[in-house]
Structures are given as C-alpha cells and as structure tokens.
Amino acid sequence: MKPALIVLVAWMFAEGQKGEGVPGVTIAFLLYVVAVALLLVEPDVGQTVLITIAFGAAFWMAGVPMSWVMALGGTAIAGLASTYFVFQHVASRVDRFFSHDKTLDTHQVDRAAEAIAAGGFFGRGPGEGIMKREVPDMHTDFIYSASAEEYGLWFSLILILLFMFLTLRGLFKAMRLSDPFEQVAAAGLFVLVGMQAFINVAVNLDLMPTKGMTLPFISYGGSSMLASALTLGMALALTRRRPGAYAPAGRKADRLA
C-alpha cells in the first residue's frame, strides 16, 4: 500500500496542477486519509508516521504553498500527540522511553544497547552474537543491533552511509526530472525507504520510542523484502535514464524560477 499510495497521490498532485478541473489535491488527501484510517484500525502508529512523512514530502515537492505544508505539519504533529491518549501501547512505549524507572520493561532496548556495545569496532564475528538468543525480535525490529554485535561499528557506519547515499542520490535525481508526476513520485518513494531505515536505526540506538518497524532489505521477513523491492523498483523505474526524462540544467533552473 505504501508505494502505491505515494505514486497515486503524486499522480493526483500532477493532474491538479494542469488546471483542467481535476480536484487532484482533494483526491490525494482522501487517499491519504483512507490509508491512515486503515493503519490506525490495526493499530499501526509507526507505519502511519512513515506514510505521513512521505506524503508530506510529496506534498512539498508538488509545489503547494508553504502555508499548506506548515498546516499539514501542524496537523500531523497534533495527530501524533493524540495517539498517546488514544492507544495504550503508544503511551506505554513513550513512558518507557522517557522514564528512568527500573520497574518498567525495557528488556529489548537494554539488550540492543548491550549488543551494540559488545560488538566494538570489529564485532564478535559472523554468527557469534549472543544477544539474538535473548531478544525475540532481534532478527526483525532490532536487526541493526544484532548486526552491530557480530560485525562491529565499521559495518554499522557503512550500512547507515549506504541508506543515506541511496536516499540523497535518489532525491537529487528526482529533482532533475522534467515531468512533475515523476518528480513527486520518485521523491516520495526515496523518502519512504530512507525514513523507514532512519526510524529503525534510531529505535535501535534508543533515540526514539520503539515502533516495530523493519530495516529495509536487512530485516527478516518475505513481505518486508517484497515491499522494499517494489518501492525501490518503482523509484528506479521513474528515475532511469531515457530520452526526455531529465531537463537540461538551464531549462530546469528557468522552470523552478
């Protein structure tokens, strides 16, 4: 649903910009609301946050007024804050994150920190990690910590740099595309992958509350691998080199001005 939503809302934004009477922005927001509603029914707040960030990036890339972008950001922040009072598991995770009360269950986060520390610079060695035997989700949500224990800091830094390069390089290529639909869709898809990796690593480093989100192409799970492959496959299809896909530098500057 995530890559399909981004491509559809990008299409609607592009159609709305043509001025042919298509209510593109309205349809895009309706699609976003339906997707968020389905996720919150589960409930899955983590994926809701991810989709909201990617939708916001597409919204901004579509060239809408900054006041609209700020209004969307304010609404998203208010909605995220309200989940603390609506969903008990969200309140529990936030309380554990901000509290230093030792009676609260922080087993996963504590073991993840121990795994990262135990790995040092070069790691224990492939297959030699011991924390994965103590944390049930080490191979999914906390795969970053498990890999840091076995391969060390150098591997962790390379992994982060690879995701950073992929996202920034993708956004750079997306901004050079000549077609508005392709530009918005590609940017949204690369943001989707980059933010999912960022959230997963941040949770492993105890920089934000746990989300239950996989690390693209690294975490165990066929559905996660398939979704990540579809997302990047669409992004690569939109940014591939072909006649007329990229505007010349001069024309691009004139159009943006």
DRENLORO-187449 format. One record per residue (C-alpha): x, y, z; residue in three letters; residue number from 1. Coordinates in steps of 0.001 Angstrom, whole numbers. Example, Ala and Ser with C-alpha at 12.3 -4.5 7.8 and 13.67 -1.06 7.14 Angstrom:
<recs>
+---------+---------+---------+------+------+
|      xx |      yy |      zz | resn | resi |
+---------+---------+---------+------+------+
|   12300 |   -4500 |    7800 |  Ala |    1 |
|   13670 |   -1060 |    7140 |  Ser |    2 |
+---------+---------+---------+------+------+
</recs>
This chain:
<recs>
+---------+---------+---------+------+------+
|      xx |      yy |      zz | resn | resi |
+---------+---------+---------+------+------+
|       0 |       0 |       0 |  Met |    1 |
|    2801 |    2460 |     854 |  Lys |    2 |
|    4464 |    2745 |   -2574 |  Pro |    3 |
|    1091 |    2602 |   -4345 |  Ala |    4 |
|    -231 |    5458 |   -2205 |  Leu |    5 |
|    2774 |    7670 |   -2948 |  Ile |    6 |
|    2522 |    7060 |   -6702 |  Val |    7 |
|   -1239 |    7724 |   -6708 |  Leu |    8 |
|   -1049 |   10962 |   -4721 |  Val |    9 |
|    1825 |   12149 |   -6943 |  Ala |   10 |
|    -375 |   11487 |   -9968 |  Trp |   11 |
|   -3231 |   13450 |   -8381 |  Met |   12 |
|    -961 |   16375 |   -7491 |  Phe |   13 |
|     331 |   16456 |  -11082 |  Ala |   14 |
|   -3188 |   16300 |  -12544 |  Glu |   15 |
|   -4347 |   19092 |  -10254 |  Gly |   16 |
|   -1500 |   21324 |  -11432 |  Gln |   17 |
|   -2656 |   21064 |  -15051 |  Lys |   18 |
|   -5656 |   23292 |  -14311 |  Gly |   19 |
|   -8120 |   21077 |  -16182 |  Glu |   20 |
|  -10670 |   20866 |  -13388 |  Gly |   21 |
|   -9348 |   17694 |  -11757 |  Val |   22 |
|   -9507 |   18074 |   -7930 |  Pro |   23 |
|   -6129 |   16409 |   -7564 |  Gly |   24 |
|   -5219 |   17753 |   -4139 |  Val |   25 |
|   -8604 |   16775 |   -2702 |  Thr |   26 |
|   -8395 |   13233 |   -4098 |  Ile |   27 |
|   -4800 |   12878 |   -2823 |  Ala |   28 |
|   -5853 |   13858 |     696 |  Phe |   29 |
|   -8802 |   11453 |     591 |  Leu |   30 |
|   -6460 |    8607 |    -398 |  Leu |   31 |
|   -4105 |    9563 |    2437 |  Tyr |   32 |
|   -6947 |    9681 |    4982 |  Val |   33 |
|   -8212 |    6239 |    3911 |  Val |   34 |
|   -4714 |    4741 |    4224 |  Ala |   35 |
|   -4167 |    6301 |    7652 |  Val |   36 |
|   -7582 |    5148 |    8851 |  Ala |   37 |
|   -6834 |    1548 |    7845 |  Leu |   38 |
|   -3470 |    1657 |    9621 |  Leu |   39 |
|   -4897 |    3134 |   12817 |  Leu |   40 |
|   -7604 |     466 |   12939 |  Val |   41 |
|   -4898 |   -2210 |   13250 |  Glu |   42 |
|   -3431 |    -113 |   15077 |  Pro |   43 |
|     -39 |     632 |   13487 |  Asp |   44 |
|    1127 |    4088 |   14516 |  Val |   45 |
|    4683 |    3567 |   13238 |  Gly |   46 |
|    3608 |    2997 |    9635 |  Gln |   47 |
|    1154 |    5884 |    9962 |  Thr |   48 |
|    4034 |    8194 |   10887 |  Val |   49 |
|    6101 |    6860 |    7984 |  Leu |   50 |
|    3326 |    7361 |    5435 |  Ile |   51 |
|    2617 |   10850 |    6776 |  Thr |   52 |
|    6262 |   11888 |    6337 |  Ile |   53 |
|    6398 |   10508 |    2791 |  Ala |   54 |
|    3057 |   12134 |    1927 |  Phe |   55 |
|    4319 |   15427 |    3339 |  Gly |   56 |
|    7451 |   15173 |    1192 |  Ala |   57 |
|    5341 |   14558 |   -1920 |  Ala |   58 |
|    3046 |   17425 |    -895 |  Phe |   59 |
|    6033 |   19774 |    -619 |  Trp |   60 |
|    7626 |   18557 |   -3868 |  Met |   61 |
|    4344 |   19238 |   -5688 |  Ala |   62 |
|    4971 |   22953 |   -5174 |  Gly |   63 |
|    1988 |   23773 |   -2967 |  Val |   64 |
|    2078 |   26986 |    -874 |  Pro |   65 |
|    4313 |   26794 |    2192 |  Met |   66 |
|    1356 |   27730 |    4402 |  Ser |   67 |
|    -350 |   24485 |    3336 |  Trp |   68 |
|    2778 |   22485 |    4131 |  Val |   69 |
|    3007 |   24092 |    7572 |  Met |   70 |
|    -686 |   23421 |    8197 |  Ala |   71 |
|    -205 |   19759 |    7266 |  Leu |   72 |
|    2830 |   19545 |    9538 |  Gly |   73 |
|     957 |   21073 |   12459 |  Gly |   74 |
|   -1982 |   18720 |   11956 |  Thr |   75 |
|     351 |   15725 |   11758 |  Ala |   76 |
|    2118 |   16698 |   14998 |  Ile |   77 |
|   -1213 |   17178 |   16768 |  Ala |   78 |
|   -2445 |   13827 |   15471 |  Gly |   79 |
|     731 |   12074 |   16584 |  Leu |   80 |
|     436 |   13602 |   20059 |  Ala |   81 |
|   -3177 |   12445 |   20324 |  Ser |   82 |
|   -2150 |    8796 |   19801 |  Thr |   83 |
|    -572 |    8904 |   23264 |  Tyr |   84 |
|   -4046 |    9305 |   24773 |  Phe |   85 |
|   -5901 |    7034 |   22313 |  Val |   86 |
|   -3668 |    3948 |   22141 |  Phe |   87 |
|   -2462 |    2299 |   25322 |  Gln |   88 |
|     559 |     627 |   23698 |  His |   89 |
|    1766 |    4003 |   22379 |  Val |   90 |
|    1513 |    5547 |   25854 |  Ala |   91 |
|    3384 |    2571 |   27305 |  Ser |   92 |
|    6237 |    2853 |   24790 |  Arg |   93 |
|    6549 |    6616 |   25255 |  Val |   94 |
|    6543 |    6248 |   29044 |  Asp |   95 |
|    9301 |    3635 |   28880 |  Arg |   96 |
|   11327 |    5851 |   26568 |  Phe |   97 |
|   11233 |    8961 |   28763 |  Phe |   98 |
|   11207 |    7273 |   32164 |  Ser |   99 |
|   14230 |    6047 |   34116 |  His |  100 |
|   12044 |    3832 |   36297 |  Asp |  101 |
|   13764 |     454 |   36510 |  Lys |  102 |
|   10439 |   -1291 |   37140 |  Thr |  103 |
|    9324 |    -639 |   33562 |  Leu |  104 |
|   10010 |   -3317 |   30965 |  Asp |  105 |
|   12854 |   -2079 |   28751 |  Thr |  106 |
|   14293 |   -5526 |   28023 |  His |  107 |
|   14523 |   -5149 |   24233 |  Gln |  108 |
|   16105 |   -1700 |   24235 |  Val |  109 |
|   18560 |   -2631 |   27015 |  Asp |  110 |
|   19672 |   -5809 |   25264 |  Arg |  111 |
|   20037 |   -3904 |   21990 |  Ala |  112 |
|   22331 |   -1361 |   23663 |  Ala |  113 |
|   24373 |   -4194 |   25180 |  Glu |  114 |
|   24670 |   -5879 |   21781 |  Ala |  115 |
|   25941 |   -2698 |   20108 |  Ile |  116 |
|   28443 |   -2093 |   22918 |  Ala |  117 |
|   29629 |   -5719 |   22867 |  Ala |  118 |
|   30353 |   -5567 |   19156 |  Gly |  119 |
|   33011 |   -2898 |   19488 |  Gly |  120 |
|   34687 |   -1790 |   16268 |  Phe |  121 |
|   35183 |   -5166 |   14545 |  Phe |  122 |
|   32382 |   -7240 |   16151 |  Gly |  123 |
|   32300 |  -10722 |   17638 |  Arg |  124 |
|   32279 |  -12343 |   14211 |  Gly |  125 |
|   29567 |  -13687 |   11864 |  Pro |  126 |
|   27144 |  -15908 |   13765 |  Gly |  127 |
|   28882 |  -15324 |   17089 |  Glu |  128 |
|   26373 |  -12849 |   18540 |  Gly |  129 |
|   24671 |  -13926 |   21775 |  Ile |  130 |
|   22061 |  -11191 |   22242 |  Met |  131 |
|   19869 |  -12624 |   19483 |  Lys |  132 |
|   19198 |  -15614 |   21746 |  Arg |  133 |
|   17747 |  -13348 |   24434 |  Glu |  134 |
|   15594 |  -10924 |   22382 |  Val |  135 |
|   12782 |  -12487 |   20292 |  Pro |  136 |
|   12726 |   -9677 |   17692 |  Asp |  137 |
|   16460 |   -9276 |   17108 |  Met |  138 |
|   16116 |  -10627 |   13564 |  His |  139 |
|   13351 |   -8153 |   12651 |  Thr |  140 |
|   12952 |   -4858 |   14533 |  Asp |  141 |
|   16403 |   -4999 |   16162 |  Phe |  142 |
|   18427 |   -6474 |   13311 |  Ile |  143 |
|   20682 |   -3395 |   13364 |  Tyr |  144 |
|   21777 |   -4206 |   16920 |  Ser |  145 |
|   22343 |   -7872 |   16081 |  Ala |  146 |
|   24476 |   -6985 |   13064 |  Ser |  147 |
|   26413 |   -4375 |   15085 |  Ala |  148 |
|   27266 |   -7062 |   17645 |  Glu |  149 |
|   28525 |   -9508 |   15041 |  Glu |  150 |
|   30173 |   -7147 |   12525 |  Tyr |  151 |
|   31032 |   -4116 |   14637 |  Gly |  152 |
|   30921 |    -353 |   14320 |  Leu |  153 |
|   32512 |    -259 |   10880 |  Trp |  154 |
|   29675 |   -2304 |    9379 |  Phe |  155 |
|   27049 |    -193 |   11150 |  Ser |  156 |
|   28515 |    3033 |    9773 |  Leu |  157 |
|   28718 |    1601 |    6247 |  Ile |  158 |
|   25090 |     485 |    6492 |  Leu |  159 |
|   23948 |    3951 |    7589 |  Ile |  160 |
|   26022 |    5624 |    4858 |  Leu |  161 |
|   24549 |    3319 |    2204 |  Leu |  162 |
|   20978 |    4231 |    3136 |  Phe |  163 |
|   21947 |    7907 |    3319 |  Met |  164 |
|   23605 |    7781 |    -113 |  Phe |  165 |
|   20641 |    5920 |   -1604 |  Leu |  166 |
|   18130 |    8451 |    -296 |  Thr |  167 |
|   20089 |   11612 |   -1114 |  Leu |  168 |
|   21138 |   10357 |   -4538 |  Arg |  169 |
|   17536 |    9401 |   -5287 |  Gly |  170 |
|   16221 |   12807 |   -4222 |  Leu |  171 |
|   18876 |   14547 |   -6325 |  Phe |  172 |
|   17853 |   12563 |   -9411 |  Lys |  173 |
|   14160 |   13100 |   -8679 |  Ala |  174 |
|   14578 |   16880 |   -8544 |  Met |  175 |
|   16180 |   16817 |  -12012 |  Arg |  176 |
|   13253 |   15018 |  -13656 |  Leu |  177 |
|   11290 |   17071 |  -16176 |  Ser |  178 |
|    7851 |   15526 |  -15575 |  Asp |  179 |
|    6081 |   16791 |  -12393 |  Pro |  180 |
|    4418 |   13431 |  -11702 |  Phe |  181 |
|    7685 |   11505 |  -11970 |  Glu |  182 |
|    9477 |   14094 |   -9848 |  Gln |  183 |
|    6979 |   13951 |   -6966 |  Val |  184 |
|    6511 |   10176 |   -7080 |  Ala |  185 |
|   10237 |    9379 |   -7139 |  Ala |  186 |
|   10994 |   11794 |   -4308 |  Ala |  187 |
|    8206 |   10349 |   -2161 |  Gly |  188 |
|    9388 |    6770 |   -2732 |  Leu |  189 |
|   13000 |    7524 |   -1833 |  Phe |  190 |
|   11857 |    9381 |    1294 |  Val |  191 |
|    9759 |    6337 |    2190 |  Leu |  192 |
|   12769 |    3999 |    2138 |  Val |  193 |
|   15144 |    6464 |    3772 |  Gly |  194 |
|   12806 |    7361 |    6640 |  Met |  195 |
|   11996 |    3712 |    7359 |  Gln |  196 |
|   15712 |    2975 |    7700 |  Ala |  197 |
|   16209 |    6093 |    9834 |  Phe |  198 |
|   13385 |    5160 |   12216 |  Ile |  199 |
|   14621 |    1589 |   12610 |  Asn |  200 |
|   18197 |    2661 |   13388 |  Val |  201 |
|   17000 |    5424 |   15741 |  Ala |  202 |
|   14921 |    2908 |   17714 |  Val |  203 |
|   17901 |     558 |   17967 |  Asn |  204 |
|   20037 |    3408 |   19296 |  Leu |  205 |
|   17306 |    4358 |   21790 |  Asp |  206 |
|   16805 |    7761 |   20156 |  Leu |  207 |
|   13043 |    7327 |   19873 |  Met |  208 |
|   10330 |    5023 |   21259 |  Pro |  209 |
|   10047 |    1543 |   19756 |  Thr |  210 |
|    7988 |    1353 |   16563 |  Lys |  211 |
|    8088 |   -2272 |   15432 |  Gly |  212 |
|    9454 |   -1271 |   12017 |  Met |  213 |
|   11788 |   -3379 |    9892 |  Thr |  214 |
|   15068 |   -2277 |    8326 |  Leu |  215 |
|   14641 |   -2361 |    4504 |  Pro |  216 |
|   16419 |   -5298 |    2815 |  Phe |  217 |
|   18109 |   -6303 |    6086 |  Ile |  218 |
|   15374 |   -7471 |    8469 |  Ser |  219 |
|   13973 |  -10999 |    8280 |  Tyr |  220 |
|   10604 |  -11363 |    6546 |  Gly |  221 |
|    9449 |  -12018 |    2995 |  Gly |  222 |
|    6704 |   -9395 |    3000 |  Ser |  223 |
|    9118 |   -6703 |    4176 |  Ser |  224 |
|   11632 |   -7661 |    1486 |  Met |  225 |
|    8939 |   -7676 |   -1215 |  Leu |  226 |
|    7557 |   -4283 |    -152 |  Ala |  227 |
|   11029 |   -2728 |     -86 |  Ser |  228 |
|   11845 |   -4203 |   -3502 |  Ala |  229 |
|    8609 |   -2874 |   -5014 |  Leu |  230 |
|    9217 |     575 |   -3553 |  Thr |  231 |
|   12754 |     889 |   -4919 |  Leu |  232 |
|   11762 |    -810 |   -8170 |  Gly |  233 |
|    9158 |    1900 |   -8794 |  Met |  234 |
|   11641 |    4613 |   -7801 |  Ala |  235 |
|   14290 |    3244 |  -10182 |  Leu |  236 |
|   11736 |    2966 |  -12994 |  Ala |  237 |
|   10849 |    6637 |  -12538 |  Leu |  238 |
|   14458 |    7861 |  -12409 |  Thr |  239 |
|   16027 |    5646 |  -15079 |  Arg |  240 |
|   17776 |    7350 |  -17974 |  Arg |  241 |
|   15584 |    7673 |  -21062 |  Arg |  242 |
|   15015 |   10330 |  -23755 |  Pro |  243 |
|   13357 |   13426 |  -22329 |  Gly |  244 |
|   13324 |   12215 |  -18729 |  Ala |  245 |
|   15775 |   14837 |  -17445 |  Tyr |  246 |
|   15508 |   18514 |  -18283 |  Ala |  247 |
|   18685 |   20397 |  -19237 |  Pro |  248 |
|   20216 |   22407 |  -16416 |  Ala |  249 |
|   19229 |   25744 |  -17948 |  Gly |  250 |
|   15619 |   24774 |  -18590 |  Arg |  251 |
|   15340 |   23266 |  -15116 |  Lys |  252 |
|   16531 |   26478 |  -13492 |  Ala |  253 |
|   14095 |   28533 |  -15552 |  Asp |  254 |
|   11178 |   26301 |  -14654 |  Arg |  255 |
|   11964 |   26424 |  -10942 |  Leu |  256 |
|   12306 |   30209 |  -11065 |  Ala |  257 |
+---------+---------+---------+------+------+
</recs>
